[in-house]
Amino acid sequence: MNSFIKCECGCYNPKDSKYCVCCGKALKQKGSIVAVFDDPQRGFVLLKHLKKTSLEVKGFKPSNLTFSDLGEVDFVVLDIDPKFRELSVLLRRISENLSRSKLIAISKKGYFAIWDKLGVDIVAEKPSDVVEIIKKEFAYSDLPIYTMKEAEAFLKHFSDYNVIFVKFNRFDDAKIFNLHHLLVGLYYSLKRSDIFMVVPNAYVAIIPSNQKDGRGVKILKEKVEVYIKEHLTSDDISLNSVEIVQLKNNKKEISSQKEIIVAKEYSRQESSEDKAKGSHKSEPVFAILKAFRSQLGKLYFTSLRKKVEPYLTLGDAKWIAENRNYSDKEEIERLTEEFTQLEKQSKILKYTEEEFLSSLDGNVEILSLPEVQSNIIMLINRDASFNRIVREIKKDPAISAKILKLANSAFFGLKGKVKSVEKAAVVLGSQEIMSISLSVSCLNKFSSPFIKDLYKYAIATYAIATFLEDKLQVVTSAPLTAILHSIGYMFYAQYMKDEFSEVVNRAKNGGVFESEAVDVLPARAQEVSYKLATMWNIPQRVAQIIRDFLYPKRSSSFDASIYVLHTSVLFARILGYMWGSYSIDDISYHAYKVFLDRFGINIVKFFKEHHEELKEKSSNMVAVLA
């Protein structure tokens, strides 16, 4: 997707190519934008808009702006208060290092004159205005454009899917440019999970996420046809056809010989991006999250047993035990077909999830940790001396205060009062220090109305994980992962408030948070947590646990950390720290088995016996750290 560079001869080449594979001419690389902003939240919104230009985008705070690795930059976009003290110094640095770049400032109308005097090329009121300006200045579209080779390679992964193909009488680059507003409008009118592909000189392809029955695909096809007819205004471009084709034997039946011959001129080698992404294999987890929370027990009696077995809850296991002779053939056939169709949809959801997660790489500056917290993690990872870690802690008063507060809390039950950060750090240990540092980072970085509740939920999970460790007499990564496992939720609460609010409202009406999120959010929160954790240099094993804790059997059959986290999360949710409806029967059956077989603990009885103590421990920890 947008992974090519077009040569003057008309051939499309993989984005990393220096020379055209057809004619051998040197290729002009894709343009780039540098965004500089003084407010991280406004910066995130700006970067989100700028990505619509399809140019490479990098974001910086003024203090972090470096020029050594930027290369040639087409546009520098400034979203900075004109009263910023170092503005003149910043502009001078940009002028000296990026003299060929066009400078665009975002500002209220009242400050336009100031920016003119400062020598910027263009002043705009909103990020969306900047996008339009850049589009006019630069000839790249925000459409997901594929070469024919890329499209064919990609569509191979969707055999037996229904695909809508749209053909125009003329569809070369010039005509695509003329159809830009129509195609963009059509693109954004689709569901987030539908895949949209523009293939020059061939067609537009749409892979509907709803493959459950032909009726839904037909309705979408009619919707597409009506939209195009209403918005097609060009005199020399007409709509040839809108048709539904079921892909068979990994080949498209709709391509004429003429189209295939033309396509060969556009790409002669497989996209490096397609290779990197692999085959986009579907994951049953999407289908399970979406529709089968209460029916896995029945699926256990079908040919899908091996697929659903890692996802069974204790409630499912009870149902299976009570219905060992279950043999409703009609119901089994219906569920098998429904699951198979949802797996197809899962393949599309997995693809859109990967696209979203890869887009976060361009927001490293915004999503990175503050310097002190980042240094603390680095020092702990490197087994640095205790004194060095304490010196770094003392640079941040908020972290120092929380460490002292926790060390003196009833949770640790020390006799005397801890007065120094050094002694507090000794009492707590490196894992707790990292946990507190990260909790402070989350509070500082995220500030939406939902953050306070999510923070309390993370702290309650942390308290329960620590309590479980004590009772099991094991040391795990669970307390640290308890703090980290909710950062994906925090990300959405901060940067996609409307979508997150919708998920919360659905969960409040009796749903399970993750199941409701599949329909609304572009990627699972656990995958976003994993992405952020890797950006923050959290140890890989810890990052994997926060990604896989919902279904621990998928990750490990023996790592106590992931089972303690899974159980702590459920306990915190049952105690009311998370939106949704939860019960002890929602625990993973494999977690139940691990506690029983490995530790000799019936976790259901444990929860009932220690319910009040868990409630008190989590409440006290929230009071100390929240």
Sequence and secondary structure as in RCSB ss.txt:
>XXXX:A:sequence
MNSFIKCECGCYNPKDSKYCVCCGKALKQKGSIVAVFDDPQRGFVLLKHLKKTSLEVKGFKPSNLTFSDLGEVDF
VVLDIDPKFRELSVLLRRISENLSRSKLIAISKKGYFAIWDKLGVDIVAEKPSDVVEIIKKEFAYSDLPIYTMKE
AEAFLKHFSDYNVIFVKFNRFDDAKIFNLHHLLVGLYYSLKRSDIFMVVPNAYVAIIPSNQKDGRGVKILKEKVE
VYIKEHLTSDDISLNSVEIVQLKNNKKEISSQKEIIVAKEYSRQESSEDKAKGSHKSEPVFAILKAFRSQLGKLY
FTSLRKKVEPYLTLGDAKWIAENRNYSDKEEIERLTEEFTQLEKQSKILKYTEEEFLSSLDGNVEILSLPEVQSN
IIMLINRDASFNRIVREIKKDPAISAKILKLANSAFFGLKGKVKSVEKAAVVLGSQEIMSISLSVSCLNKFSSPF
IKDLYKYAIATYAIATFLEDKLQVVTSAPLTAILHSIGYMFYAQYMKDEFSEVVNRAKNGGVFESEAVDVLPARA
QEVSYKLATMWNIPQRVAQIIRDFLYPKRSSSFDASIYVLHTSVLFARILGYMWGSYSIDDISYHAYKVFLDRFG
INIVKFFKEHHEELKEKSSNMVAVLA
>XXXX:A:secstr
   EEE TTS EEETT SB TTT  B     EEEEEES HHHHHHHHHHHGGG SEEEEE GGG   TTT S SE
EEEE  TT TTHHHHHHHHHHH TTSEEEEE  GGGHHHHHHHT SEEESSHHHHHHHHHHHS   SS B  HHH
HHHHHGGGTT EEEEEEES  SHHHHHHTHHHHHHHHHHS TTSEEEEETTTEEEEE S  S HHHHHHHHHHHH
HHHHHH   SS  EEEEEEEE BTTB TT  HHHHHHHHTT SS  HHHHHHTT    HHHHHHHH TTTHHHHT
TSTTHHHHGGG BHHHHHHHHHTTT   HHHHHHHHHHHHHHHHHHHHHHHHHHHHHHHGGGGHHHHS  HHHHH
HHHHHHTT  HHHHHHHHTT HHHHHHHHHHHTSTTT  SS   SHHHHHHHH HHHHHHHHHHHHHHHH  STT
HHHHHHHHHHHHHHHHHHHHHHT   SHHHHHHHTTHHHHHHHHH HHHHHHHHHHHHTT  HHHHHHHHSSS H
HHHHHHHHHHTT  HHHHHHHHHTTSGGGT SS HHHHHHHHHHHHHHHTTSSSS   GGGSBHHHHHHHHHHH 
  HHHHHHHHHHHHHHHHHHHHHHH 
